[in-house]
Amino acid sequence: MVSVSSNEAVTATTREVASELRRAAMSGKFVEITAADGFRFRAYKALPPSGKGPGLIVQQELFGINVQIRRVCDQFAEEGYVVVAPDLFARIEPNVELGYSEPDFNKALNLYTKFDEAQAVRDVGATLEALRRMPECEGDVGTIGYCLGGKLVVLTAARYDIACAASYYGVGIENCLDEAKNIKCPMVFHFAELDHYAPTEAVGKIQAAFAQRKDVKIHVYPGVDHAFASPERPPYNKPAAIMAHSRTLSLFRKALGPDYDLSALWDKHLEYEFGTRDLEANMKTMVAQPYVNDVPTLTGGVGYEELYNFYKHHFLFANPADTRTVPISRTVGADRVVDELIFCFTHDREIDWMLPGIAPTGKYVEVPLVAIVCFRGDKLYHEHIYWDQASVLVQLGLIDRAGLPVVGSESAQKLINEQLPSNLLLRNCAVRRLDAAKFPAPGTKSG
């Protein structure tokens, strides 16, 4: 089914040490589920902060209900779901929790030789029934699976009444496509371009099988390999994993809920930052371990304590009294808000997060700014903040724009009025003319 290189095994062992440190942070617990034939097996159960929500079944890799699978459960619980991950190896060997070292890989492969796929799907069906009976489960149930589980979710969707399904680099799906016609729910598939366990030919067959299904999305991530969404393993690719998670969550939100007003949640966070400047209330809008990255200056913080100190000493009370924003656009997705705006202020104090170490100049600045804000459930998870630092420095007179491909307040003004001239920095452009009447001098208020 799968194998491991020696290099991957060594690196994975190192990662397992780190993963042990996260065990204590796991928020769920193990419960017992009884199958139709009376067999009992354990399952990891994680609840959302609210205590109730739609249901989600997580289907394991070859390595049992290990740290990685429990991490997935906790993450989706934080997103608002009642999550259950059944032990699908229990009939072979109960309580399997393997890592990604070479010996553990070999044991996983040995377990798989004894694996009864049809029985495993029936045990998932028993988990589905048990989850629906749980008082915490409100609404419908979906499923998500990885590698081995990536195939099992396809079979689950074909054989049971499930609201939605997400498959990550499922191995062997091309061999069960005769059941694809029985799948009624929306699905999303995630494949890795370099994955030889689910090669291009196999992915092509899957794409063909679902070609007429507009509610089935198949994504192939370039330049990544099998297990790209597993932080515990060397193939982990954070950009691809983030993109896949957002696409999965988009499906889950549409099919299951819960629905959160992310725009309103972001507005409340901004109110505490720039309006009331209430540090404690601001931190309560965020997850337990958030992070903020002001990209041009690398200011912000990772984790509650670091971010708390950043807000207290370098942000909330460091913004000028006349700070204001001009909204340009806002895009709201399943798990994030993208705000495009003009950030306006008079540089009457040292602004640590934007201009660390720069004494007040008294000059007025308008600069385009983009905030990409990710949520976990109804809590803010992280912020990536971008702005044109060169434009700020030009407006403050800290760099000479002569001969440099930079602009000042013009960049903000053109966002509001696209008729203002373009291409002024191009040497051989026919419209290369600076119209002083259209563009006020840098550092002056444009109204």
URLINMO-V253663 format. One record per pair of residues at least 6 apart in sequence whose ideal C-beta (glycine too) atoms are under 8 Angstrom apart, sorted by the first residue. I is the first residue (numbers start at 1). J is the second residue. D is the distance in Angstrom with one decimal. If there is no record, write none. Layout:
# URLINMO-V253663
i	j	d
I	J	D
I	J	D
This chain:
# URLINMO-V253663
i	j	d
1	62	6.6
1	109	6.3
1	112	5.3
1	148	7.3
1	171	6.2
1	172	8.0
1	197	7.3
2	62	6.6
2	105	7.4
2	108	7.9
2	109	7.3
2	147	7.1
2	171	7.1
2	197	5.7
2	226	7.2
3	105	7.0
3	109	7.6
4	12	7.5
4	100	7.0
4	102	5.7
4	105	4.2
6	102	6.8
7	234	7.5
8	100	7.2
8	233	7.2
8	234	5.0
8	235	7.8
9	100	7.2
9	101	5.3
9	102	3.8
9	105	7.0
11	234	4.7
12	99	6.6
12	100	3.5
12	101	5.8
12	232	7.0
12	233	5.9
12	234	6.5
13	99	7.4
13	100	7.8
13	101	4.9
15	100	7.3
15	231	7.8
15	232	5.2
15	233	7.0
15	234	7.8
16	67	7.9
16	99	4.4
16	100	6.8
16	101	6.9
16	232	7.0
19	67	4.5
19	68	7.5
19	99	7.6
19	232	5.5
20	67	7.6
22	67	6.6
22	71	7.0
23	67	6.4
25	74	7.9
26	67	7.9
26	70	5.2
26	71	7.6
26	74	6.0
27	46	5.8
27	47	7.6
27	74	5.1
27	77	6.6
28	44	5.3
28	45	5.4
28	46	3.4
28	47	7.3
28	70	6.5
28	73	5.7
28	74	6.1
28	77	6.8
28	83	7.4
29	44	7.5
29	45	6.1
30	42	4.8
30	43	6.9
30	44	5.7
30	45	7.2
31	42	7.0
31	43	5.7
31	44	8.0
31	45	4.8
31	84	7.6
32	40	5.5
32	41	7.3
32	42	5.8
32	43	7.6
33	40	7.0
33	41	5.9
33	42	7.5
33	43	5.1
33	84	7.9
33	86	6.2
33	123	7.9
33	126	5.9
33	127	5.6
33	130	4.8
34	40	5.2
34	126	7.0
34	130	7.6
35	41	7.0
35	122	6.9
35	123	5.5
35	126	4.4
36	122	6.7
36	125	7.7
36	126	5.9
39	90	7.7
39	91	6.6
39	123	7.8
41	86	6.4
41	87	5.0
41	90	3.6
41	91	7.4
41	94	6.7
41	123	6.6
42	65	7.6
42	87	5.1
42	90	6.8
42	94	7.0
42	95	6.8
43	65	7.6
43	84	5.0
43	85	6.0
43	86	4.4
43	87	6.3
43	127	6.2
43	130	7.9
44	58	8.0
44	65	5.1
44	69	7.1
44	70	5.4
44	73	5.6
44	83	8.0
44	84	7.1
44	85	4.5
45	73	7.8
45	82	7.6
45	83	7.0
45	84	5.1
46	70	7.7
46	73	4.4
46	74	5.1
46	76	7.5
46	77	3.7
46	82	7.8
46	83	4.6
47	53	8.0
47	77	5.8
47	82	5.9
47	83	7.9
47	136	5.9
48	77	5.1
48	78	7.0
48	79	7.4
48	80	4.8
48	81	6.1
48	82	6.7
48	377	6.6
49	78	7.1
49	377	6.6
49	379	7.8
50	80	7.1
51	136	6.2
52	82	7.0
52	135	8.0
52	136	5.0
52	137	7.5
52	138	5.0
53	80	4.7
53	81	5.2
53	82	5.2
53	136	7.4
53	137	7.6
53	138	6.2
53	139	7.3
53	257	7.9
53	258	5.7
54	80	7.4
54	81	5.7
54	82	7.0
54	137	7.2
54	138	6.7
54	139	4.0
54	140	5.9
54	141	6.9
54	142	7.3
54	163	7.9
54	252	7.9
54	256	3.9
54	257	5.6
54	258	6.5
55	81	6.8
55	82	5.1
55	83	7.8
55	84	7.3
55	131	4.5
55	132	6.7
55	134	7.6
55	137	4.4
55	139	7.3
55	140	7.1
55	141	3.6
55	142	7.3
55	256	7.9
56	76	5.5
56	81	4.2
56	82	7.0
56	83	4.8
56	84	7.5
56	141	6.8
56	142	5.4
56	143	6.8
56	144	6.6
56	252	7.3
56	256	7.5
57	83	7.8
57	84	5.7
57	85	7.2
57	86	7.1
57	124	6.4
57	127	5.6
57	128	6.4
57	131	6.5
57	141	6.6
57	142	7.5
57	143	4.3
57	144	7.5
57	156	7.6
58	69	6.2
58	72	5.5
58	73	5.3
58	76	7.1
58	83	6.0
58	84	7.3
58	85	4.0
58	143	7.6
58	144	5.7
58	145	7.1
58	149	7.4
59	85	7.4
59	86	7.7
59	88	7.0
59	124	6.6
59	143	6.3
59	144	7.0
59	145	3.3
59	146	7.3
59	148	7.6
59	149	3.1
59	150	7.8
59	152	4.8
59	153	5.6
59	156	7.4
60	69	5.2
60	85	6.4
60	86	8.0
60	87	7.8
60	88	5.7
60	89	7.8
60	145	7.5
60	146	7.3
60	148	6.7
60	149	5.2
61	68	7.2
61	69	7.0
61	146	5.0
61	147	4.3
61	148	5.7
61	149	6.3
61	227	7.9
61	230	7.8
62	98	7.6
62	108	4.0
62	109	7.2
62	111	7.2
62	112	5.8
62	147	6.4
62	148	5.3
63	69	7.7
63	96	7.4
63	97	7.6
63	98	3.9
63	99	7.1
63	100	7.2
63	104	6.8
63	108	5.4
64	87	6.7
64	89	5.5
64	95	7.6
64	96	3.3
64	97	5.1
64	98	5.6
65	85	5.5
65	87	5.4
65	96	7.5
65	97	6.4
66	96	8.0
66	97	4.6
66	98	5.8
66	99	6.8
67	97	7.5
67	99	7.8
67	232	6.7
68	230	5.6
68	231	7.5
68	232	4.8
68	233	7.9
69	85	5.4
69	146	7.8
70	85	7.2
71	231	7.5
72	85	7.6
72	144	7.6
72	146	7.6
73	83	4.4
73	84	7.8
73	85	5.2
74	83	7.8
75	376	7.6
76	83	5.0
76	144	7.5
77	83	4.9
78	287	6.9
78	376	4.6
78	377	5.6
78	379	7.8
79	249	6.5
79	252	7.7
79	335	7.7
79	376	5.9
79	377	5.1
80	257	7.6
80	258	4.5
80	260	7.5
80	377	4.5
80	378	7.4
81	252	7.4
81	256	7.3
82	131	7.0
82	134	6.5
82	136	4.8
82	137	4.8
82	138	8.0
84	127	5.8
84	130	7.4
84	131	5.2
86	123	5.9
86	124	6.3
86	126	7.9
86	127	4.3
87	94	6.4
87	95	7.0
87	96	7.1
88	115	8.0
88	120	4.6
88	123	6.2
88	124	7.4
88	148	7.9
88	149	7.8
88	152	7.4
89	96	4.6
89	111	5.6
89	115	7.4
90	123	7.7
91	116	7.0
91	119	6.5
91	123	7.7
92	111	5.5
92	114	4.9
92	115	6.7
93	111	6.5
96	111	6.8
98	104	4.1
98	105	7.9
98	107	6.1
98	108	5.5
99	232	7.6
100	232	6.2
100	233	5.3
112	148	7.3
115	148	7.9
117	152	7.4
117	155	7.4
120	152	6.2
121	152	6.2
121	155	4.8
121	156	6.0
121	159	6.2
124	143	7.4
124	152	6.5
124	156	5.1
124	160	7.5
125	156	7.5
125	159	7.1
125	160	5.4
128	141	6.0
128	143	8.0
128	156	7.7
128	160	5.8
128	162	7.1
131	137	5.5
131	141	5.7
132	141	6.2
139	256	6.2
139	257	6.1
139	258	7.9
140	163	3.9
140	255	7.1
140	256	5.6
141	162	6.4
141	163	6.0
141	256	7.7
142	162	6.4
142	163	4.9
142	164	4.1
142	165	6.4
142	166	7.5
142	185	7.9
142	251	8.0
142	252	5.8
142	255	6.1
142	256	5.3
143	153	4.9
143	156	5.5
143	157	7.3
143	162	5.7
143	164	7.7
143	165	5.1
143	166	7.5
144	153	6.5
144	165	7.2
144	166	4.3
144	167	7.7
144	168	7.4
144	248	6.7
145	151	7.4
145	152	5.3
145	153	3.9
145	156	8.0
145	165	7.9
145	166	7.6
145	167	6.0
145	168	6.9
145	170	6.9
146	168	4.5
146	169	7.0
146	227	7.8
146	229	7.0
146	230	7.3
147	168	7.2
147	169	6.0
147	170	6.9
147	171	5.8
147	197	7.7
147	226	7.3
147	227	7.0
148	170	8.0
148	171	6.7
149	168	7.8
149	170	7.6
150	167	4.2
150	168	5.1
150	169	5.7
150	170	2.6
150	171	6.8
150	173	7.1
151	167	7.4
151	170	4.3
151	171	6.0
151	172	5.0
151	173	5.1
151	176	6.9
152	170	8.0
153	165	4.6
153	166	6.9
153	167	5.1
153	170	7.2
154	165	7.1
154	167	6.0
154	170	6.5
154	173	5.4
154	176	6.3
154	179	7.4
154	180	7.7
154	183	7.3
154	187	7.8
155	176	6.1
155	179	6.6
156	162	6.0
156	165	6.7
157	165	4.3
157	183	4.6
157	184	7.9
157	185	5.5
157	187	6.4
158	176	7.7
158	179	3.9
158	180	7.0
158	182	4.2
158	183	5.1
159	179	7.5
159	182	7.1
162	185	5.4
163	185	5.8
163	255	4.8
163	256	5.7
164	185	5.2
164	186	5.2
164	187	6.8
164	251	5.4
164	252	6.3
164	254	7.9
164	255	3.7
164	256	6.5
165	183	7.8
165	185	6.1
165	186	8.0
165	187	4.8
165	188	7.9
166	187	7.0
166	188	5.0
166	189	7.9
166	190	7.4
166	248	4.5
166	251	6.3
166	252	7.5
167	173	7.0
167	187	6.9
167	188	7.4
167	189	4.9
167	190	6.9
168	190	4.8
168	229	5.6
168	244	7.0
169	190	6.5
169	191	5.8
169	192	5.6
169	195	5.6
169	197	7.2
169	198	5.5
169	226	5.3
169	227	6.8
169	228	7.3
169	229	7.8
170	189	7.3
170	198	6.6
171	197	4.7
171	198	5.6
173	189	7.9
173	198	7.3
173	202	7.0
173	206	5.6
174	201	7.9
174	202	4.2
174	205	4.4
174	206	6.1
177	205	6.4
177	206	6.8
177	209	4.5
180	209	4.6
180	210	6.5
183	216	7.9
185	255	7.2
186	215	3.9
186	216	6.6
186	251	6.0
186	254	7.4
186	255	5.9
187	210	7.7
187	213	8.0
187	215	7.4
187	216	4.7
187	217	7.5
187	251	7.6
188	216	7.5
188	217	4.8
188	218	7.8
188	219	7.2
188	247	5.7
188	248	5.8
188	251	4.9
189	206	6.6
189	216	7.5
189	217	7.1
189	218	4.4
189	219	6.7
190	219	5.4
190	221	6.9
190	229	7.2
190	244	4.5
190	247	7.4
190	248	7.5
191	198	5.6
191	203	5.0
191	218	7.2
191	219	7.0
191	220	4.8
191	221	7.1
192	198	7.3
192	220	7.5
192	221	5.6
192	224	4.6
192	225	5.2
192	226	5.6
192	228	5.2
192	235	7.7
192	240	7.7
193	200	7.7
193	220	5.6
193	221	6.3
193	222	4.8
193	223	6.1
193	224	6.4
194	223	6.9
194	224	6.4
194	225	4.5
194	226	7.8
195	225	5.8
195	226	4.2
196	226	7.6
197	226	5.2
198	226	7.1
203	218	7.3
203	220	6.2
206	218	6.4
207	218	5.3
210	216	4.3
210	218	6.6
217	247	7.0
217	251	7.6
219	243	7.9
219	244	7.0
219	247	6.3
221	228	6.4
221	237	7.4
221	240	4.2
221	243	7.2
221	244	7.0
223	237	7.8
224	235	6.9
224	237	4.4
224	240	4.8
225	235	4.2
225	237	8.0
226	235	6.1
227	233	4.8
227	235	4.6
227	236	7.1
228	235	5.4
228	236	6.3
228	237	4.4
228	240	4.9
228	241	6.2
228	244	7.9
229	236	7.3
229	240	7.3
229	241	4.3
229	244	5.7
229	245	7.5
230	236	5.7
231	241	7.6
245	335	7.5
246	333	6.8
246	334	6.4
246	335	5.4
246	336	7.1
249	334	4.7
249	335	4.9
250	333	7.0
250	334	3.9
250	335	7.7
252	334	7.9
253	259	7.0
253	334	4.6
254	334	8.0
258	377	7.9
260	375	7.0
260	377	6.7
260	378	4.7
262	332	5.4
262	333	7.9
262	335	7.9
262	336	7.3
262	337	5.2
262	373	7.9
262	375	5.5
263	330	6.5
263	332	5.2
263	337	6.2
265	285	6.8
265	375	6.9
265	378	6.0
265	380	7.0
266	337	4.8
266	339	7.2
266	373	5.6
266	380	7.3
268	285	6.2
269	282	6.5
269	285	4.5
269	286	7.7
269	380	5.8
272	278	4.7
272	279	7.9
272	281	4.7
272	282	3.8
272	285	6.7
273	282	5.8
273	311	7.9
273	315	7.5
273	316	6.3
274	319	6.6
274	323	6.2
274	325	7.8
277	316	4.8
277	317	6.3
279	308	7.4
279	311	5.7
279	312	5.6
279	316	5.8
282	311	6.3
282	316	7.1
283	304	7.3
283	307	7.6
283	308	6.0
283	311	7.2
285	379	6.7
285	380	5.5
286	304	8.0
286	307	7.7
286	379	5.8
286	380	4.6
286	381	7.4
287	376	5.1
287	379	4.5
287	380	6.9
287	381	5.2
288	304	6.3
289	302	8.0
289	303	5.2
289	304	5.8
290	303	7.8
290	304	7.0
290	307	5.9
290	379	7.9
290	380	6.2
290	381	6.0
290	382	6.0
291	300	6.7
291	301	6.4
291	302	4.2
291	303	6.9
291	307	6.5
291	382	4.8
291	383	7.9
292	300	3.6
292	301	6.0
292	307	6.0
292	310	7.1
292	382	6.7
292	383	4.6
292	385	7.2
293	300	4.8
293	382	7.3
293	383	7.1
293	384	5.4
293	385	7.0
294	300	5.1
294	353	5.4
294	354	7.2
294	385	4.7
295	384	6.2
295	385	6.3
295	386	5.1
296	354	7.9
296	386	7.0
296	387	6.1
296	388	8.0
296	389	4.2
297	353	6.7
297	354	6.4
297	355	8.0
297	356	6.3
297	389	7.2
299	310	7.0
299	314	6.8
299	352	6.9
299	353	4.4
299	354	7.8
299	356	6.8
300	307	7.0
300	310	6.1
300	353	7.5
300	383	7.6
300	385	7.8
301	307	3.6
301	308	7.7
301	309	7.0
301	310	4.1
301	311	7.9
310	353	7.7
313	352	7.7
314	352	3.8
314	353	5.6
315	352	7.0
315	353	5.1
318	349	6.8
318	350	7.0
318	351	5.4
318	352	4.8
318	353	6.5
319	345	6.9
319	351	6.6
320	345	4.4
320	346	5.3
320	347	6.9
320	348	5.1
320	349	6.1
320	351	7.1
321	348	7.2
322	344	7.7
322	345	6.2
322	346	5.2
322	348	7.9
323	343	7.7
323	344	7.1
323	345	4.6
324	344	5.1
324	345	7.6
325	341	4.7
325	342	6.7
325	343	5.8
325	344	6.9
325	369	7.7
326	341	6.0
326	342	4.1
326	344	6.7
326	416	7.3
327	339	7.4
327	340	7.8
327	341	5.2
328	340	4.3
328	341	5.5
328	342	6.6
328	368	7.7
328	415	5.5
328	416	7.7
329	339	7.8
329	340	4.4
330	337	6.6
330	338	7.1
330	339	5.4
330	340	7.3
331	337	7.2
331	338	4.3
332	338	8.0
335	374	6.0
335	375	5.6
335	376	7.7
336	372	6.3
336	373	5.9
336	374	4.6
336	375	6.5
337	371	7.6
337	372	7.9
337	373	4.6
337	375	7.6
338	370	6.9
338	371	7.3
338	372	5.3
338	373	7.5
339	370	6.9
339	371	4.4
339	373	7.0
340	368	7.4
340	369	7.9
340	370	5.4
340	415	7.9
341	368	7.6
341	369	5.6
341	370	7.8
341	371	7.6
342	366	5.6
342	367	7.0
342	368	5.9
342	369	7.1
342	412	4.7
342	415	6.3
342	416	7.5
343	365	7.9
343	366	7.4
343	367	5.4
343	368	7.7
343	369	4.2
343	387	6.6
344	364	7.6
344	365	7.0
344	366	5.0
344	412	7.9
345	351	7.5
345	364	7.5
345	365	5.8
346	362	6.9
346	363	7.2
346	364	5.0
346	365	7.6
347	355	7.2
347	358	7.9
347	360	5.5
347	361	4.8
347	362	6.4
347	363	5.3
347	364	7.6
347	365	6.2
347	396	6.0
348	360	5.4
348	362	6.3
349	360	5.4
350	356	7.6
350	357	7.4
350	358	6.4
350	359	6.4
350	360	6.5
351	358	7.7
354	387	7.5
354	389	8.0
354	392	6.9
355	392	7.1
355	396	7.7
358	396	7.4
358	398	7.1
361	396	4.9
361	397	6.7
361	398	7.8
363	395	6.3
363	396	5.2
363	397	6.8
363	443	4.3
364	395	7.6
364	443	5.9
364	444	6.5
364	445	5.2
365	392	5.7
365	395	4.7
365	396	6.7
365	409	7.4
365	443	7.3
366	395	7.5
366	409	4.8
366	412	3.9
366	413	7.3
366	446	6.6
367	387	5.3
367	388	5.9
367	391	5.1
367	392	5.2
367	395	7.5
367	409	7.8
367	411	7.1
367	412	5.9
368	387	6.6
368	388	6.2
368	391	7.6
368	411	5.6
368	412	5.6
368	415	5.7
369	385	6.9
369	386	7.0
369	387	4.3
370	385	7.4
370	386	4.6
370	387	7.3
371	383	6.0
371	384	7.5
371	385	5.3
371	386	7.9
372	383	7.2
372	384	4.4
372	385	7.8
372	386	7.7
373	380	6.3
373	382	7.6
373	383	5.2
374	380	7.6
374	381	4.7
374	382	5.0
374	383	7.7
375	381	5.7
388	411	5.9
390	399	7.0
390	404	7.8
390	406	4.2
390	407	8.0
391	406	6.8
391	407	6.0
391	408	5.8
391	409	7.3
391	411	5.1
391	412	7.6
393	399	4.6
394	401	5.0
394	406	5.6
394	407	6.8
394	408	4.1
394	442	5.7
395	408	4.7
395	409	5.7
395	442	4.7
395	443	4.9
396	443	7.1
397	442	7.9
397	443	6.9
399	406	7.2
401	407	7.2
401	408	6.8
401	442	7.8
405	425	5.2
407	424	7.7
407	425	7.3
408	442	3.3
408	443	7.3
409	439	7.7
409	440	6.9
409	442	5.5
409	443	7.3
409	444	7.7
409	446	6.2
410	420	7.2
410	424	7.8
410	439	5.1
412	446	7.7
413	420	6.1
413	439	6.7
413	440	7.8
413	446	5.7
414	420	4.8
414	422	7.7
420	438	5.6
420	439	6.9
421	431	6.1
421	433	6.8
421	434	7.8
421	435	6.1
421	438	6.7
421	439	8.0
422	431	6.7
423	429	4.3
423	431	5.3
423	432	6.1
424	431	7.8
424	432	5.9
424	433	7.3
424	434	5.6
425	432	7.8
426	432	5.5
440	446	5.1
